[in-house]
């Protein structure tokens, strides 16, 4: 008998969702997205539920993103409707989480990428550990940071937001908190006790009792990042970064050189459009337009082939010469 992809439990006034695909790093399938949305709707409508906790089965990841292997299979078969349908439902779930009236606690232990950030960083209470590694590496597979990432990063210093969105830099707990992607640090060995306390209390108060300072972060100075990522040309950014001796700058330059040129420019457009527009739903609408473009006109299928299917790490990117979708106001 197959294990369920997510499990749900209720104990008194507390409810819990556990992602349960540890061998796949808890990557989100369309069925998982649909199930989470239905369950959250049921619990939101239930006045007897006063807290929702989301975590993942033991393993390396909270959630490493969407099931891109399935998206690749459907996309290469010409079933673009499946891909856009998955993205639309996933983004709707992100908005649903952000708008929940019931307190929502995400225990972001381990790898958190792409869609994993979407089901955690939009929540009301976001807990990270020393094992948390959050990244948005989508430009490296011909997509863009989606799931409302532009909305989340609009609150961060612009240079650091560009560093995160364009290069897929890996963020630890302190970095996540500094950028507004998480709220509290709890050592991973205390998570089981925290989860138990949350379920018993049926409110988020125990987080404060278990939290400790996260220690130092690894992000560069915001002014340095702003100088390195100024302008609208990723190639110029890479050239500036290559002239810096620091490891973070060299790594960022290499990531820009590896990424899809079309995805980089489109990601910049999304970040720039989000700053004057605080609406998450509008950012998610732009994300759907951008993902659809990456699928049909951009490099998504080629990027997934090179990184995940054939694993040759030699994508044949298209030149950034054709018009991109206008993100609009």
URFEN-V555175 format. One record per helix or strand of 3 or more residues. SS is the DSSP state (~ for helix, > for strand). FROM is the first residue (numbers start at 1). LEN is the number of residues. If there is no record, write none. Layout:
# URFEN-V555175
ss=SS from=FROM len=LEN
ss=SS from=FROM len=LEN
This chain:
# URFEN-V555175
ss=> from=6 len=6
ss=> from=14 len=6
ss=~ from=22 len=3
ss=~ from=30 len=16
ss=> from=51 len=6
ss=> from=61 len=3
ss=~ from=68 len=9
ss=~ from=80 len=20
ss=> from=104 len=5
ss=> from=111 len=3
ss=~ from=115 len=4
ss=> from=125 len=4
ss=> from=133 len=3
ss=~ from=138 len=4
ss=~ from=149 len=5
ss=~ from=158 len=10
ss=~ from=173 len=6
ss=~ from=188 len=14
ss=~ from=206 len=5
ss=~ from=222 len=7
ss=~ from=234 len=9
ss=~ from=247 len=12
ss=~ from=261 len=15
ss=~ from=280 len=17
ss=~ from=300 len=10
